[in-house]
Amino acid sequence: MNQRSSTSRSGQPLVKIRNLHIEGRADEEWLPIINGIDLDLYPGRVLGLIGESGAGKSTLGLAAMGFTRDGCRISGGSIEFGGIDLLAITKAQRRALLGKRIAYVAQSAAASFNPAHKIINQHTEAPAYHGVMSKAQSQEDGIDLYRRLRLPDPEQIGFRYPHQVSGGQLQRAMTAMAMSCRPDLIIFDEPTTALDVTTQIEVLAAIRDIVEQFGTAAIYITHDLAVVAQMADDIKVLLRGDEVEQSDTRTMLTDPKQEYTKSLWAVRGFQRPIKPAVESASVPVVTVDHITAAYGRSEDVLNNVSFDVHRGRTVAVVGESGSGKSTVARCIMGLLPPKKGAVLFNGTALPVSYKKRTKDQLRQVQMIYQMADTALNPRIQIKDIIGRPVEFYMGLKGRERDQRVEQLLEQIELDPGQYMQRLPGELSGGQKQRIGIARALAAEPEFIICDEITSALDQLVAEGILRLLAKLQDELGLAYMFITHDLATVRAIADEVVVMKEGVVVEAGPKQEMFTPPHHPYTDLLLSSVPEMDPDWLSRVLADRGVDNIGDAAMARMD
């Protein structure tokens, strides 16, 4: 593909997997997860693994490291890395490889970092432990990697704690940490999921550059087909633990052989019809009225932000990481009192702090969070996760509460008989997100904030979630504020669009106007940064923006 197409498959593969079988334990039974898959990965090449949720992508990626999650076991086959049988070596021998010669970039950076330690201290652990470089040298190298990955203030950002940076920034810091020992193999498990499209370009370019420079082999796991088209030399398609097909990227994109692969290429066909304009006399459910806000004594992160959300309509708030999208949500929820301005609910100003709001005011404004993995208590059954807000807000207990939980599960299209007693860890990513939706609905709100709720989902599952939200909106008259960096999601579900940059609304209007030229220059940048199903797209965009080579891309400021 692209500039990496000359990488050779000659010689011995770095990773060689044969007839791999992996099983997962469910109650007292072992069920198949991976069914006899073969895999060859050569130095300097990138293999993309794609498929819907539950296909086995992450399980196969972890297996290339000789690793399985708790509750799983390798029941057959062989795994070799650099001629080493990973299933025959001791735990100590495997530990010596992990971090040094094999690295892993997880999907959820927020769940992967230790919240009690500064980012740079976590970065320097592996190089110091493996004797690759001293802690001081690793710290300097970390700053250089932060710079290459376009993290803001690279000299200082590592000295923050994980909660003090945005999700996209934390994901880039984890990518830098994986690269700290210059490993032979990196497993990238959805590494750009949390990134806005402008940042994603820079990170993809930097990842591609480092893979090229050091001849690193990589497995790139993603649900974003346009992204895998930019990153992978070869693509393997999985479905329920089986290999559907594999070929080089260009062939896979232009001439897929199997119907399932063709169906993946055809997703994202859902798009809500354009609704009539809002009547001028209509009172918005939520009004953000000239809000200015800051964290502590820092500079303002929101500056005079205003927009309305009407009943039965969806306002998408878009912009790159740090633009203020989530800060607006915090102000609406009463988690961050604004310095100026107000939040109105049905025309009446809400108290600026949630602590001063009535139970009914709290009930009316709910949020669905980005990472269902961290938003759901892993030790509580689904019936209680949904049941608690039912009891708190609606006063229902006992059988009445359980009946309401059953109704909510049916509303989100999950069978109560199968899911009431389950724990979150027993659900797929899409199922967990549906539980998050049910928990928000349990309060019977008028307004719901959806914070990047499809970003961690594969495209088939994400489309199902969007269709579910649209159906619920039509049935219940809900108003949504949809925070997202995915412009395909905006096209699918939004009625109005608010574009933010550095805490300011730079453009706002009906969706059809926002996607029709002429645009504000920043909106144009966002639209032009959406990856296309073309292997040459990234290289072409970098060239159009005056970047001579991929290495320069990570250093270029795309203003």
N, C-alpha and C positions, 0 to 999 in steps of 0.2 A: 504494500500500500504506500501512500505518501512518500516521505523522505526516508523511510526505514525499509523500503521494499527490497533493498539490496542485501539485507542481512541474510546470511546463508543458513541452510539447514544441514550442511555437511558436518561430518564428524559425529561424535556421540552426543545424545541428548543430555542436558543437565538433569532433567527430571524424566524418569521413565516409570510409568504406572501401567500395570498389566492386570486385567481381569479383576478389578477392584470391587469388592462387595463390602458395604457398610450397613449395619443394622442399628436401629434405635429401640430402646426398651419402652413399651407401653403396658402399664400394669405388670403382668407376669409374662408378657409375650414379647419376642423380638421381631420387629417388623423391618422390611427392607427400605433403605434410604438411597443407596447407590447400588446399581445392578450391573456388575461386570464391565465397568468402563476402563478403556485404555487411554493413555495420554502420553505424548512426547512433547517436551519443551526444550528448545535449544537456546544456548547463550545468545543474548542480544535480541531475542524475539519476544513478542507479547502475544499471549493467547487470551482471547476474550471468552468468558463464560457467560452465556445469557440463557434466559428462561424465566418463567413466571415464578412467583413465590412458592416455595416447597419443591422446586425442581432439583435441588441438591447442589446448587452452585457453591455456596459457602462451605458445605460439607466436603466437596471435592477439593476446593482450594485449601482448606485446612489439612486435608489428607496429604497434600503435596508436601506438607511440613512434617508428616508422620504423626499428626495430631488429630484427635477426635474430641468433640464436646462430651461433657458428662452425660451419661445415659446412652452413649453410642459406642459401638465397637466395630473394629475391622474384622470381618468374618472370613475374608478370602482375598487372594491376590497378592501382589508385591508392589512396593514403592521404593524406588532408588533415587538418591540425590547425589550427583557427582560420583557415581559408582558405589555409594554407601547404601546398604540395605537399611532403611529407616525403621523397619519392623524388627530387625535383629539386634540393633544396638541398645545399650543401656540408657536409662533416663539421664544419667550424667553426660553421656556422649551426645545425646540429643540436645541437652541444655547448652552444651558448648557450641552447637551449630546455630541454635535459635538466637536471633538478635545480631549475630556476627555474620554468618553466611546466608541465613534465611531471615527475612523480616516480614512483618505483617502490618498492614494499615487497615484498621477496623472501620466499620461503617459509622458507629456512634462514638465520636471522640469524647463527648461529654461523659459517657459511661466508661471510657477506657483510661482516662487520666485520674490520678490520685488527687482528690480535691484539697488535700492537706499540704501538698508540696508545690513549689513553684515550677513552672513549665521547664525552665532551663535545667533545673536539678534533675528532673525526670529524663530530659534529653541526654544528659551526660552519663547516666547510669550504665548503659550498654557498652559504649566505647571504653569506659574505665574498667568495667567488670571483665571484658574480654581482652584487655591489654592492647587495644587498637591505638589509643592515644590517652594522654593524661586528661584529668578533668578540666584543667585550664585550656588545653588544646581543643578539647571537645566543645567547650563553651564558645571559643572563637569560631570553630567550624559551624556550630549551631547558629550563631549570628549570621554567618555567611549564607547558610541554607535558608534562614528566615528571609534574608534579603532576596535571594533568588526566587523564593516562593511568594514574593511580593507581600509579605506581612508588613503592616505599618510599624514604624519606629523599631526596626529590627534589633537595634542595640539594646533596647529596654523591654520589649514585649515579653521576652522569656522570663523576666523577673516578676511577672504577674502570676497570680494563681489562676487555675483553669476557669473559675467562674467569672473572672474579670475580663475575659475576651469573648468575642462573639463565637457562635457555633462554627461559622466558616473559617474564622481565624484559627480556632482550635483544631479543626480538621487539617489545615495546612501545617500547623505545628506538629501534629502526629505524623504527617508525611515526612517532614524533616527528620523527626526522630527515627523513623524506619530507615532513612537513608544515612544515618550517622556513622554506621560501620561500613558503608559501601558494600552491601551484601551481593551475593551472586544471584539470589532469587528474592523477589518481593511479591507478596500476595496483596493486591489492592482490592479490598472488599468495599465497593461503592464509595471510593474516596472523595468524590465531588458531590455527593448527595446533598450536603448542607450548604453548598456554595451557590451564590448568584451567578448569572451567566457571564458577566464581565470578569469576575474573579476566576471562574471555572476555566476560561480560556488561558489565563496566565498559569494556573496550576497544571492544566493538561500539557501546556507547552513545556513547563519546567520538568514534569515527570518524564515526558518523552525525551527531553534533552539529556537527563541524567541516565536514563536507560541506554541511550545511544553512547554517551561518553564512556561509560564503564562496562559496556557489553552485558548489562544486567538482563537476566531473564525475568519475565513478569507474567503473572496470571492476573487478569483484570476482570473482576466480577462486577457486573452492572446490570441494571434494568433499563438503562438509557441507551437505546440502539444507536442514536446519533453519536453519542460519546464513544461507544465501542468502535464505531466506524473510524474515528480519528486515532484511536490508541492501539488497536490490535492488528497484528499481521495475519492472524488466523482466528476464526471464530468457531467455538463448539457450542451447539444448542442442546440444552437438556430439558427433559420433561419427566417429572416424577421419578427421578433417579436413573433414567435411561438416556443414552445419547441418541438424539434425533438425527443429527448430521454434523459434519465438520468440513470446512474448506477454507481457503484463503479468503480474506475479507472482501475483496472486490467480487469474487465469484458468489460469495454468500449474499451480498447485497443485490447483485443484479440477476442472479439465477439460482435462488434457493430451490431445492428439490422437493422438500417435504411440505405438506399442507400446513402443518403446525408452524413451521418457520414463516411461511407466507402470511399466516394469521398474525404473527408478531409484527411483521412489517406493516400490517394494515391497521394496527390499533390507533387509538386516539381519534376515532371517527365521531365521537360524541361531541355535540355542540348545542347548547340551548338556543332556542329561537330568540330573536330580538324582541324585547318587551316594549310596549308603548311607553312614551315619555311619562315621567311622574307629573301628576297634576300640581300646578303651582301652589294651590292651597293646602296640599298634603303636608302633615306634620311628620318629620322624620322620626323613626324610632330612636335613633341615636344621632346626635349632632356633636361633632368635635369642633369647638368654637374658639378659634384663635389661640391654640394652646402653645405655650412656650414651657419647656421643661429641661431639667438638668439633674444629674446624679451628684448629690452632695454639692461641693463647691466648684465642680468642674464647669467647663464652658457649656453653654446651652447645646443640648443634643436635639431638641425640637425648637423650631422658630416660627411662631405664628401659623401653626398648622390648622387647617379647617377643611371639613368635608361632612356630608350627610349620608346616612344609610336609611333607606325607606323600607317599609314593610314588604315582605315578599321579594326583596331584591338583594343582589350580591354586589358589594363593592370590593374589588381586588386592589390591595395596596402593594405596589411593587417597587423594587429598588435594590441596589446592591447591599451587601453586608455592611452594617453600620449606618445605613441611611435613616434609621429611626422608625422602621416599621413596627418592630416589637415594642419599642418605647411608647408609641401611640397606644398600643394594646394595653400596656401596663397602666397608662393614665386612665383609659376607659374602665379598666377593672378596679381602679382605686388602689393600685399597688405603688404608684408613683404620683404623688400630688404635684400638679403643674405649678410653675411659678406664676403664670398668667393664663387667663382663659378658663374655659369650663367645659364639662361634658354634660350634655342635656339628654335626658331620657323622656321621650314623648313630650318634649318642650319644657320639661322641668329640670333644673340643674341638680346633678347628683353631688352628694358630699365628695370632696376630693379624696378622702381616705376610705377604704372599704370598712375600716373599724367603726366609722360613723354612719354607715349605711344600714337601713333596716333590712330585716331578713327578706322581705319582698323585693327590695331593690337589688340585693345580692342574687336572688333567684332569677331575676329577669335578664341578667347579663352573665353568660357562661362562656367557657373557653374549651376548645379541643386542642391538645398540645401536639407538637411536632413529633416527638419521639415517644411512641406508646410504650416502648420498653422501659423507659424511666418514669413515665407518668402513671403507670399502674403498679400498685403494691404487689410484688411477686408472691407474697404469703397469704393473700386474701382471695377467696373464691369469687368468681364472677358475680354470683348472686348478691354478695355483700358489697362489691365495688359499685355496682349499680344501685343496690338497695340503700346504701347510706344516704345519698342525697334524696332518695324517695322518702325516707324516714325523716330526715332533717327538714326538708322544705314542705313536704306534703303531709307529714304527720301520720303516715301509714305504718302499721306494725304487723308482725306475724304473717298470717296467710294473706291479708290484704296487700302487704308490702311485696310478698313473693309473686302474687298475681300481677302486680304492676310491673315487676321486673320481667316477668314472662312476656307481658305485652310489649315492653321496650325491646326485648330480644327479637321478638317477631317483627317489630318495626324496622330493625336493622338487618332483617333477613338472616338471623341465626336461630337454630332450633333450640328452644329452651331446654328440652329434654337432654340434649347433648352438651350444653354449655353452662348450665346453672352451677354445676359442681366443679367446674374446671378451674385451674389456676392459670394466670397469664402465660406462664412458661409453656403451657400445653397448646398455645394458639399460634397461628401464623401471624406475620406482620399485619396483613390486611384484616384478620379477625380481631387483633388487638385494637386496631384503629377503630373498628366498628364498635367495640366496647367503649372506647373513649367517646364516641358519638352518643351512644346510649346513656352514658353517665351525664353528659351535658343535657340531653333531652329529659332526663329524670327530674330536673328542676322545673320543667315546662317553661322555658324562657321565651322571650320574644326576640332576643338578639344573641347570636353566637359568633365568637371570634374563632376562626379556623387558622391556626398558626402553622403553616407549611405542612399540613397534615397528609399530603400525598408524596412528599419529597423522598421518603424512605421506602416507597412501595414500587413494585414493578409496574409496568405500564398497563397490563391487563387488570391488575388489582386496583390500581389508581383510578382507572376508568370506572370500575364498579363502585368505588367510593364516591366519585363525583356524581354518578347517576343516582346513588342513594341520597346524597345531600340534596340534589335537585328535586327528587320525589318528595322528600320530607318538607322542603321549602314550599312546594305546591300544596301539600296536604295541610300544613300547619301555619302557613303564612309567615315563616321565619325570615328574619333579616340576618344576612351574613356579612361579616368583614373577613375577607380571605387574604391573609398575608402569604405571599408566595414570591419566589424568584423564577418560577416556571411559567413562561409566557404561553405555552401550550395549554396549561391549566386555565390561565386567564381567558384565552380564546374560548375554552369549553364552557365555562360556568359564569363568567362575570357579566354584569349589566353595566356597571360603571368602573372606571379604572382611575386610580390615584397613583401618580409616579412621584417617588420621593428620592432626594439626593441630599446627603449631609444635613438631614433634619428639616428640609424645606420641601414643600410641594412644588414641583417644577411644571407639572402638567396634570390636568384632570378633565374627565369628560366621559361621555358614553363610549362603550367599547368600540363600536363601529368607527367612531371618529378617531380614537386613539391608534387604531391599526391602519388608518388611511393617511398617507402623506398629505401635507408636510408635517413633520414631527419636530418637537423640541430636540435639540442636538443630543441631549442625554437619553431621551426616549429612543431616538434613532440608534444610539450606541447599544442600548439594551436589545432592540429588535434585531440588529445586525450581529449580535453575539449569541443568538440561539443556534446551537449546532444543527447541521443538516445531515441527511443520510448520504453523505458524499465523503469518501476517504480523503479527498484533497481539500475539504472545506477549511480545516484549521490552518493549513499552510497558506491557503489563499487569503484568509482573513488577516493573518499575520503580515503577509506581504502587502496587502492593501493598507495596513496601518503603519507601513514603513519599517517593519521588522525584517532584517535581512536574513536572519536564521533563527532557529528555534532557541538556541542558547540566549540570544538577545531578548527573546520574548519575555522571559521571566524577569528581566530587568527593565522592560519598557513600560512606561506609564501610558495607559490608553485613555488619555484625556480627549 
